[in-house]
Amino acid sequence: MGSQTATSSERLRTYWMPTMERYFIDLMLDQMHRGNRVGHTFTKQAWADMLVLFSAKFGSPHDKDLLKNRYSTLWKQYTMMSRICLNKVDFLGMIVNK
């Protein structure tokens, strides 16, 4: 579910569905509340736990890099939206000096 293969030699491409993203966010929140977040990332055990739960819910093939890349994407989106909401970035994404 959510993955497609073009050829056997290419890496699998995961298309993130809203349910997958929401579940991943819930997993991250759970790990954060358990104290398994260090700075802006999670412990190795937290990543392993999230991977097991995510794979169990959505099936294979998912790996830690997939989750880490999605985390990075979500973090960048959060940062940009925070700046927009604080009027530090205009609508084109350019930094505004105020």
Contacts in CASP RR format, 6 or more apart in sequence:
PFRMAT RR
TARGET T0000
AUTHOR 0000-0000-0000
METHOD contacts of the structure
MODEL  1
MGSQTATSSERLRTYWMPTMERYFIDLMLDQMHRGNRVGHTFTKQAWADM
LVLFSAKFGSPHDKDLLKNRYSTLWKQYTMMSRICLNKVDFLGMIVNK
1 17 0 8 1.000
1 58 0 8 1.000
1 59 0 8 1.000
2 14 0 8 1.000
2 15 0 8 1.000
2 16 0 8 1.000
2 17 0 8 1.000
2 20 0 8 1.000
2 58 0 8 1.000
3 12 0 8 1.000
3 13 0 8 1.000
3 14 0 8 1.000
3 15 0 8 1.000
3 61 0 8 1.000
4 12 0 8 1.000
4 13 0 8 1.000
4 15 0 8 1.000
5 12 0 8 1.000
5 13 0 8 1.000
6 13 0 8 1.000
12 61 0 8 1.000
14 62 0 8 1.000
14 66 0 8 1.000
16 70 0 8 1.000
20 54 0 8 1.000
20 58 0 8 1.000
21 70 0 8 1.000
21 74 0 8 1.000
23 54 0 8 1.000
23 57 0 8 1.000
23 58 0 8 1.000
24 50 0 8 1.000
24 54 0 8 1.000
24 67 0 8 1.000
24 70 0 8 1.000
24 71 0 8 1.000
25 74 0 8 1.000
27 49 0 8 1.000
27 50 0 8 1.000
27 53 0 8 1.000
27 54 0 8 1.000
28 37 0 8 1.000
28 42 0 8 1.000
28 50 0 8 1.000
28 71 0 8 1.000
31 37 0 8 1.000
31 42 0 8 1.000
31 46 0 8 1.000
31 49 0 8 1.000
31 50 0 8 1.000
32 42 0 8 1.000
34 46 0 8 1.000
36 42 0 8 1.000
36 43 0 8 1.000
36 45 0 8 1.000
36 46 0 8 1.000
36 49 0 8 1.000
37 43 0 8 1.000
37 46 0 8 1.000
40 75 0 8 1.000
41 71 0 8 1.000
42 50 0 8 1.000
42 71 0 8 1.000
47 64 0 8 1.000
47 67 0 8 1.000
47 68 0 8 1.000
48 64 0 8 1.000
50 67 0 8 1.000
51 62 0 8 1.000
51 63 0 8 1.000
51 64 0 8 1.000
51 67 0 8 1.000
54 62 0 8 1.000
54 67 0 8 1.000
55 62 0 8 1.000
80 89 0 8 1.000
80 93 0 8 1.000
83 89 0 8 1.000
83 95 0 8 1.000
84 91 0 8 1.000
84 93 0 8 1.000
87 96 0 8 1.000
87 98 0 8 1.000
88 95 0 8 1.000
88 96 0 8 1.000
88 98 0 8 1.000
89 95 0 8 1.000
89 96 0 8 1.000
90 96 0 8 1.000
END
